[in-house]
């Protein structure tokens, strides 16, 4: 995810939004999806001292959280252990 800054050609105002880019497997092109529309920069400056820095840090925090959520899970299996045939919660892992 990243912070998109779009400048309005007519008014010259800058609009901020949080955007997620991804690759479309079907069309083999990159796509972007707006996650959250934040508003115009001059309006956000009334609420935050530096909105670009604030939201950039927020996006970095979200990206880091998503990376930890997608991290692989490690588990170990004892090769000598056998699964009882009468257990109902057994799983076949291949």
Secondary structure, DSSP 8 states (H G I E B T S, - for coil): -EEEEEE-TTT--EEEEEEEEEEETTTTEEEEEEEEEEEEHHHHTTT-SSHHHHHHHHHHHHHHHHHHHTS-------TT----TT-SS-----
